[in-house]
Amino acid sequence: MVSKKLQKLCGVSMGDRVSVSFDIAVQDAITVPMELRYALEANDAAREVWDSWTAGKRRGFCYRVDSAKMVETRERRVEEVIDTLMEQSKLSRRT
């Protein structure tokens, strides 16, 4: 089922045969928010832990930062991510 709006946009109507194709996204592709990217570039220890995380875990933290609307909230969340990375870095150095 396709909405009337999409039918009109595509220039088709009910009963028309159409061909549909999909592009499969790269599973490990992650868009890192600019603020987080800068913070990772400035901190080698945090970057090392970041690089060891799975794509899914990195994507989750990126979403948390990127979903904030206010600049202050985004900055606070970046700090939280860096703190988490640094804590994990300290734990991994102990073992």
Summary of the structure (lengths in Angstrom):
residues: 95
radius of gyration: 20.5
end to end distance: 55.8
largest distance: 66.1
contacts: 193
relative contact order: 0.13
helix: 63%
strand: 0%
